Amino acid sequence: MKITIDTALCSGHARCAAAAPEVFELDDSGYALPLEGEIPAGLEEAAREGVMACPERAITLK
């Protein structure tokens, strides 16, 4: 499973990182950075919580 972030939709609320800090990182301006590679085993549910926390629905899991 991989995370995709639509940077045109991300508004920098950082709710994804608040919900799942072990999965989502932020840049210096507070915008979500895409996780490189696959989501580590055991963090799939945290990733889903971060996706659901995004008010713009800028994050998808594939």
ABEGO torsion letter per residue (X at the ends): XBBBBBAAABAGAGAAAAABAAABBBBAAGBBBBBBEBBBBGAAAAAAAAAAABAAGABBBX
